[in-house]
Amino acid sequence: MLKSFSVSARALGAAVIALAAFAGPVRAEYPDRPVTLIVPFAPGGSTDLVARIVAAKMTEILKQSVIVENRGGAGGSLGATAVAKAAPDGYTILMATVATHALNPALYKKIQYDAVKDFEPITLLVNVPNVLTVNPKFEAKTVQELIDMAKKDPGKYAYASSGNGSPLHLSGELFKKMAGVDLIHIPYKGSGPALVDVLSGQVPMQFDNLPSSIEHVKAGRLRALGVTTAQRVPNLPDVPAIAETLPGYETYSWNALFAPAGTPKEIVAKLHDAGVEALKDPGVKQKLTDATAVIVGSTPEELGEHVKKELAKWAPIVKDSGAQID
């Protein structure tokens, strides 16, 4: 009887081993190692700032490090391409912007990713307002005065931006189209050099990210004619929205999380929940508000629709501007 039991036990053990081999290795609970958040721009900009604030809190929530990696180049396209081609396992994700997911598909002839098909939306984190500023010595005190001056002397006045095809350049192109004015665009290699020339009076005006210009506005070194969001922003409550003069005008930068296409839904859901929970933290909210970011925290489905609407909005504006990059 004892011998019979021994044989049966051995048989059972072999069966268990065979079944385990057939089933394959058990997947560890996600995440079981650090997550890389690729910021497709150089350190120090508003996208990098938002990424680091959110990543620090997501690290606490996920109990695994969320490591920010800056991979700039080609207006954000290099970093976006890297994520599009990464393994769809949730360990490489993207801090996307209006540039990577709305402008670059229209700007670059040889773009290596599809903004819709190659990514899984996670959440739209924040919107970041832009602002139209002028040197304090410039005559226009309001958006309407600027429009009147530009209509009186077409082609006389210039505006600076962070570069051809940048969100700030195209904010100016949309303004020109909706106001029916002719302004000269002067592109710079980044917002910093453009800001220097507007502060010195070399160029009379600029479209800029609000975080870059707000302290100069508060100190009186720049005059803000209007913010580019549909409504005024809490950080500058006395500065009107451009839409108060040009109804329907609205541009802004935005930051959103994406994973590579094919990432399992349960992983996307976990990243979404961590991102949205991070945005609810009082410390995170204060830091983002101080940086003039407007907190959103969308669902993946809402972010997907947002990208489609942004692509449809900006494609004709890019075409009209004549901006094209090989």
BELMOMO-V564628 format. One record per pair of residues at least 4 apart in sequence whose C-alpha atoms are under 8 Angstrom apart, sorted by the first residue. I is the first residue (numbers start at 0). GAP is how many residues later the second one is. D is the distance in Angstrom with one decimal. If there is no record, write none. Layout:
# BELMOMO-V564628
i = <I/I>
gap = <GAP/GAP>
d = <D/D>
This chain:
# BELMOMO-V564628
i = <0/1/2/3/4/5/6/7/8/9/10/11/12/13/14/15/16/17/18/19/19/20/27/29/30/30/30/30/30/31/32/32/32/33/33/33/33/33/34/34/34/34/34/34/34/34/35/35/35/35/35/35/35/36/36/36/36/36/36/36/36/36/36/37/37/37/37/37/37/37/37/37/37/38/38/38/38/38/38/38/38/38/38/38/38/39/39/39/39/39/39/39/39/39/39/39/39/39/40/40/40/40/40/40/40/40/40/40/41/41/41/41/42/42/43/43/44/45/45/45/45/46/46/46/46/47/47/48/49/49/49/50/50/50/51/51/52/52/52/52/53/53/53/53/53/54/54/54/54/55/55/56/56/56/57/57/57/57/57/57/58/58/58/58/59/59/60/60/61/69/70/70/71/71/71/71/72/72/72/73/74/74/74/74/75/75/75/76/76/76/76/77/78/78/79/79/79/79/79/80/80/80/81/82/82/82/82/82/83/83/83/83/83/83/84/85/85/86/86/86/87/87/87/87/87/87/87/88/88/88/89/89/89/89/89/91/91/92/92/92/92/93/93/93/93/94/94/94/94/95/95/95/95/95/95/95/96/96/96/96/96/96/97/97/97/97/97/97/97/98/98/98/98/99/99/99/100/100/100/100/101/101/101/101/101/101/101/102/102/102/102/102/102/102/102/103/103/104/104/104/104/105/105/105/105/105/106/106/106/106/106/107/107/107/108/108/108/109/112/113/113/114/114/115/115/115/116/117/117/118/118/118/118/118/119/119/119/119/119/119/119/119/120/120/120/120/120/120/120/120/121/121/121/121/121/121/121/121/121/121/121/122/122/122/122/122/122/122/122/122/122/122/122/123/123/123/123/123/123/123/123/123/123/124/124/124/124/124/124/124/124/124/124/124/125/125/125/125/125/125/125/125/126/126/126/126/126/126/126/126/127/127/127/127/127/127/127/127/127/128/128/128/128/128/128/128/128/128/128/128/128/129/129/129/129/129/129/129/129/129/129/129/130/130/130/130/130/130/130/130/130/130/131/131/131/131/131/131/131/131/131/132/132/132/132/132/132/132/132/132/133/133/133/133/133/133/133/133/133/134/134/134/134/134/134/134/134/134/134/135/135/135/135/136/137/139/139/139/140/140/140/140/141/141/141/142/142/142/142/142/143/143/144/145/146/146/146/147/148/149/149/149/149/149/149/149/150/150/150/152/153/153/153/154/154/154/155/155/156/156/156/157/157/157/157/157/157/157/158/158/158/158/158/158/158/158/158/158/159/159/159/159/159/159/159/159/159/159/159/159/160/160/160/160/160/160/160/160/160/160/160/160/160/161/161/161/161/161/161/161/161/161/161/161/162/162/162/162/162/162/162/162/163/163/163/163/164/164/164/164/164/165/166/166/167/167/167/167/168/168/168/168/169/169/169/169/170/170/170/171/171/171/172/172/172/173/173/173/174/174/175/175/175/175/176/177/177/178/186/187/187/188/188/189/190/190/190/191/192/193/193/194/194/194/195/196/196/196/197/197/197/197/197/198/198/207/207/208/208/209/209/209/210/210/210/212/212/213/214/215/215/215/216/216/216/216/217/223/224/224/224/225/225/225/225/226/226/226/226/226/226/227/227/227/227/227/227/227/228/228/228/228/228/228/228/228/229/229/229/229/229/229/230/230/230/231/231/231/231/231/231/232/232/234/234/239/240/241/241/241/241/242/242/242/242/255/258/258/262/262/263/264/265/266/267/268/269/270/271/271/271/272/273/274/274/275/275/275/276/277/278/278/278/278/279/279/280/281/282/283/284/284/285/286/287/287/287/287/288/288/288/297/297/298/299/300/301/302/303/304/305/306/307/308/309/310/311/312/313/314/315/316/317/317/318>
gap = <4/4/4/4/4/4/4/4/4/4/4/4/4/4/4/4/4/4/4/4/5/4/4/237/4/31/33/59/60/32/31/32/58/30/31/32/33/57/29/30/31/32/55/56/57/58/30/31/32/33/55/56/57/14/18/29/30/31/32/55/56/57/58/30/31/32/33/41/45/54/55/56/57/8/9/12/29/30/31/32/33/40/55/56/57/30/31/32/33/35/36/37/38/39/40/54/55/56/4/6/7/29/30/31/32/34/35/38/6/28/29/30/5/27/4/5/4/4/163/165/245/4/48/50/208/4/22/4/4/205/238/4/17/44/4/16/4/231/234/235/4/221/224/225/230/4/11/12/13/4/10/4/221/227/4/5/8/216/217/220/4/5/6/7/4/5/213/217/212/9/7/8/4/5/6/7/4/5/6/4/24/25/29/91/4/23/24/4/23/27/34/4/4/15/4/14/16/20/33/4/31/32/4/9/10/11/176/177/29/34/35/175/176/177/175/6/174/4/5/173/4/171/172/173/174/175/176/174/175/178/169/170/173/177/178/167/168/164/165/166/167/162/163/164/165/160/161/162/163/4/5/158/159/160/161/162/4/5/156/157/158/159/4/5/69/155/156/157/212/4/5/67/68/4/5/15/4/14/206/210/4/13/205/208/209/212/213/4/62/63/64/208/211/212/215/4/7/4/6/9/10/208/209/212/213/218/58/211/216/217/218/216/217/218/215/216/217/216/5/4/5/4/192/188/191/192/144/142/143/139/140/141/142/143/138/139/140/141/142/143/148/180/136/137/138/147/179/180/182/183/134/135/136/137/146/147/149/150/177/178/181/133/134/135/149/152/153/174/175/176/177/179/180/130/131/132/133/172/173/174/175/176/179/129/130/131/132/150/151/154/170/171/172/173/128/129/130/167/168/169/170/171/125/126/127/128/166/167/168/169/81/82/124/125/126/127/164/165/166/80/81/98/99/100/104/122/123/124/163/164/165/38/77/78/79/80/97/98/99/121/122/123/76/77/78/79/82/93/94/95/96/97/73/74/75/76/92/93/94/95/96/72/73/74/75/89/90/91/92/93/4/64/70/71/72/88/89/90/91/63/64/65/66/68/69/70/86/87/88/84/85/86/87/64/66/5/6/9/4/5/82/84/4/83/84/4/82/83/99/102/4/101/4/4/4/32/34/4/4/4/5/6/7/31/32/33/29/30/31/4/27/28/29/27/28/29/27/28/26/27/47/25/26/27/28/45/46/47/13/24/25/26/27/44/45/46/47/48/9/25/26/27/28/34/35/38/43/45/46/47/5/7/8/24/25/26/27/29/30/33/45/46/47/4/6/7/25/26/27/28/29/30/32/46/5/6/23/24/25/26/27/28/5/23/24/159/4/5/153/158/159/4/4/86/4/39/40/41/4/16/18/38/4/147/148/151/4/36/80/4/13/35/4/144/148/4/75/143/4/74/4/5/6/7/4/68/71/67/7/5/6/4/5/4/4/17/21/4/4/4/12/4/11/18/4/4/5/6/4/5/6/7/8/22/23/4/5/4/44/4/17/82/4/80/81/4/9/4/4/4/5/6/4/5/6/7/4/15/14/15/17/13/14/15/16/5/6/12/13/14/15/13/14/15/21/22/23/24/4/12/13/14/20/21/22/23/11/12/13/18/19/20/9/10/12/4/5/6/7/8/9/4/59/55/57/4/4/4/5/7/8/4/5/6/7/47/4/9/4/5/4/4/4/4/4/4/4/4/4/27/28/4/4/4/22/4/21/22/4/6/5/6/16/18/4/5/4/4/4/4/4/10/4/4/4/5/6/7/4/5/6/4/5/4/4/4/4/4/4/4/4/4/4/4/4/4/4/4/4/4/4/4/4/5/4>
d = <6.4/6.4/6.5/6.4/6.2/6.4/6.3/6.1/6.2/6.3/6.3/6.3/6.4/6.2/6.2/6.2/6.3/6.3/6.2/6.2/7.7/7.7/6.6/7.0/7.6/7.2/6.7/7.9/7.7/7.1/6.2/7.5/7.9/5.4/4.7/5.9/7.0/7.0/7.3/6.2/4.7/6.1/7.2/4.4/6.0/7.6/5.8/4.8/6.1/6.7/5.9/4.9/6.3/7.9/7.8/6.4/5.8/4.8/6.0/6.1/5.0/5.6/6.6/5.9/4.8/5.9/6.5/6.5/7.5/7.2/6.2/4.9/6.1/7.2/6.3/7.2/6.8/6.0/4.8/6.1/7.3/6.8/6.4/5.3/7.4/5.9/4.8/4.6/7.1/7.9/4.6/7.1/6.8/4.3/6.4/7.8/7.2/7.5/7.7/7.6/7.3/6.0/5.9/3.9/6.7/7.5/5.8/7.7/7.5/5.8/6.9/5.3/5.7/6.4/5.9/6.6/6.3/6.2/8.0/7.0/7.9/6.1/7.5/7.7/6.6/6.2/7.8/6.3/6.2/7.7/7.0/5.8/7.0/6.8/6.1/6.6/6.9/6.5/7.5/7.7/6.2/7.1/6.2/7.2/7.1/6.0/5.5/7.1/7.2/6.9/7.0/6.4/5.5/7.6/5.9/8.0/6.7/5.7/6.3/5.9/5.6/5.3/4.8/5.2/7.2/7.9/6.1/7.6/6.8/8.0/7.0/5.2/5.8/7.9/6.5/6.1/6.6/5.5/7.4/6.1/6.8/7.3/7.3/7.5/6.3/6.8/5.6/5.9/6.0/7.1/7.4/6.3/6.5/7.8/6.2/6.7/7.4/6.6/7.7/6.2/6.2/5.8/6.1/6.4/6.2/6.2/7.1/6.0/6.6/5.5/6.3/7.7/5.0/7.1/7.0/6.6/6.4/7.9/7.4/7.1/7.8/7.1/5.2/6.4/5.6/4.3/7.6/5.5/7.2/7.8/6.5/7.8/6.3/6.3/7.3/6.9/7.8/6.9/5.8/4.7/7.0/7.9/5.6/5.1/6.3/6.3/5.6/5.0/6.8/6.0/6.9/7.9/5.6/5.1/6.1/6.9/6.2/8.0/6.7/5.3/4.9/6.4/5.1/6.4/7.2/5.8/5.9/7.5/7.7/4.8/5.7/7.1/6.4/5.5/7.6/7.6/7.0/5.2/6.6/7.4/7.5/7.6/6.7/5.5/4.6/6.5/7.7/6.1/7.5/7.8/7.4/7.2/6.4/7.1/7.4/5.6/7.5/8.0/6.5/7.5/7.2/7.9/5.6/6.5/7.6/7.9/6.7/6.8/6.5/4.9/5.7/6.2/4.9/5.8/7.3/6.4/5.3/6.4/6.4/5.3/7.9/6.7/7.9/7.5/7.5/7.6/6.9/6.1/4.9/6.1/5.6/4.5/4.2/7.8/5.5/5.0/5.7/5.0/7.1/6.9/7.6/7.9/6.6/4.7/6.6/7.9/4.9/7.2/6.0/5.9/7.5/5.3/5.2/7.0/6.0/7.5/6.8/5.2/7.0/4.7/7.2/5.7/5.4/7.4/5.9/7.2/7.6/5.9/5.1/5.6/5.3/8.0/6.0/7.6/6.3/4.2/6.5/6.3/5.5/5.2/7.5/7.9/5.7/7.7/5.7/5.2/7.2/7.5/7.6/7.6/6.2/5.3/4.8/7.0/5.7/5.5/7.1/6.0/5.3/4.5/5.1/7.0/6.5/5.9/4.3/6.5/5.7/5.0/6.6/7.1/7.3/7.4/5.7/4.9/5.6/7.9/6.5/4.7/6.2/6.3/5.7/6.7/6.1/5.8/7.9/7.5/4.8/6.3/7.2/7.1/8.0/7.6/6.7/5.5/4.3/4.9/5.9/5.3/7.2/7.1/5.5/7.1/5.6/5.5/6.2/5.5/8.0/6.9/7.7/5.9/4.3/5.6/7.2/5.8/4.7/6.7/6.0/5.7/5.4/6.2/7.4/5.6/5.5/6.5/7.7/6.2/5.4/4.3/5.7/7.3/6.4/7.0/5.6/4.1/6.5/5.9/5.3/6.5/7.2/5.9/5.9/7.7/6.0/8.0/5.5/6.3/7.2/5.2/6.2/7.5/6.6/5.5/5.5/7.8/6.3/5.2/5.2/7.7/6.5/7.5/7.9/6.7/6.4/5.3/7.8/6.3/5.7/6.8/6.8/6.9/6.2/6.6/6.1/6.1/6.1/6.7/6.8/6.2/6.3/5.4/7.4/7.2/6.8/5.9/6.6/7.0/7.8/5.7/7.4/8.0/6.7/5.1/7.0/5.2/5.3/6.0/7.0/7.4/5.5/6.2/7.4/5.4/4.3/5.7/6.7/6.5/6.6/6.8/7.7/6.9/6.2/5.3/6.0/6.5/6.6/4.8/5.0/7.3/7.8/6.1/4.8/5.9/7.1/5.8/8.0/7.6/6.7/6.3/4.6/6.7/7.6/5.6/5.2/7.5/6.5/5.2/6.1/7.5/6.5/6.2/6.0/5.9/6.9/6.4/6.5/6.9/6.0/5.0/5.8/4.1/4.4/7.7/6.4/7.7/7.8/6.5/7.9/4.3/4.9/5.6/6.2/8.0/6.2/5.6/7.9/6.5/5.9/6.4/7.3/5.7/7.4/6.3/6.1/7.3/6.5/5.5/6.0/7.6/6.4/7.5/7.5/7.2/6.1/7.1/7.0/7.6/6.3/7.0/6.2/6.2/8.0/6.6/6.2/7.1/6.5/6.1/7.8/6.7/5.9/7.4/5.6/5.1/6.3/6.9/6.9/7.1/7.5/7.0/7.8/6.4/5.7/6.9/7.8/6.8/6.0/6.8/7.9/6.4/6.6/6.4/7.4/6.1/7.4/7.9/6.2/6.0/5.0/5.8/5.9/4.9/5.8/6.0/6.8/6.7/6.7/7.0/6.9/6.9/7.7/5.6/8.0/6.9/7.9/5.8/6.2/6.3/7.9/6.2/6.1/6.1/5.1/5.6/5.9/4.7/5.8/6.3/8.0/6.6/6.7/7.2/7.7/5.7/5.1/4.9/4.9/6.7/7.6/7.0/6.5/4.7/5.9/6.0/5.8/7.4/7.2/5.4/5.3/6.4/7.9/6.3/7.6/7.6/7.8/5.1/5.8/6.1/6.3/7.7/5.9/7.4/7.0/5.4/7.8/5.6/7.6/7.3/6.1/8.0/6.8/5.8/5.2/5.8/7.8/7.8/6.5/6.7/7.8/6.0/7.9/6.7/7.8/4.5/5.8/4.9/6.8/7.9/6.6/7.4/6.9/6.8/6.4/6.0/6.2/6.2/6.0/6.1/6.2/6.1/6.1/7.5/7.4/5.9/6.1/6.5/7.6/6.6/5.3/7.8/6.8/6.9/6.1/6.1/7.1/7.0/7.3/6.5/6.1/6.2/6.3/6.1/6.0/7.6/6.0/6.3/6.4/5.3/7.4/7.5/5.3/6.7/7.9/5.9/6.3/6.3/6.2/6.4/6.1/6.3/6.6/6.3/6.1/6.1/6.3/6.1/6.1/5.9/7.6/7.3/6.1/6.3/6.1/6.1/6.5/6.1/6.8>
